[in-house]
Amino acid sequence: MSDHKHGEMNTEVQEKTFEGFIKASTYVAVFSVCVLIFMALVNS
């Protein structure tokens, strides 16, 4: 079994995935707020 050395793992892929997740979550949240505002303006 190989020895584990702390801090050697390449996390570039995980960081890009997390960045994409945060970006998508932000877009969904902004879209949801816009839909709610639109619904309030047209008295849905």
C-alpha positions in Angstrom: 0.0 0.0 0.0 1.4 3.4 -0.9 1.9 6.1 1.6 -0.4 9.1 1.6 1.2 12.5 1.6 -1.0 15.3 2.8 -1.5 18.1 0.2 -0.4 16.2 -2.9 -3.9 15.6 -4.5 -4.7 17.5 -7.6 -8.0 19.3 -6.9 -8.3 21.3 -10.1 -11.2 19.3 -11.5 -13.1 19.4 -8.2 -12.6 23.2 -8.0 -13.9 23.7 -11.5 -16.9 21.5 -10.8 -17.7 23.5 -7.6 -17.3 26.8 -9.5 -19.8 25.6 -12.1 -22.2 24.4 -9.3 -22.1 27.8 -7.6 -22.5 29.6 -10.9 -25.6 27.5 -11.8 -27.0 27.9 -8.3 -26.7 31.7 -8.6 -28.4 31.8 -12.0 -31.3 29.7 -10.7 -31.7 31.9 -7.6 -31.7 35.1 -9.7 -34.2 33.6 -12.2 -36.4 32.5 -9.3 -36.4 36.0 -7.8 -37.2 37.5 -11.2 -40.1 35.1 -11.7 -41.5 35.9 -8.3 -41.2 39.7 -9.0 -42.9 39.2 -12.3 -45.7 37.2 -10.7 -46.2 40.0 -8.1 -46.4 42.6 -10.7 -49.0 40.9 -12.8 -51.0 39.8 -9.7 -50.7 36.0 -10.3 
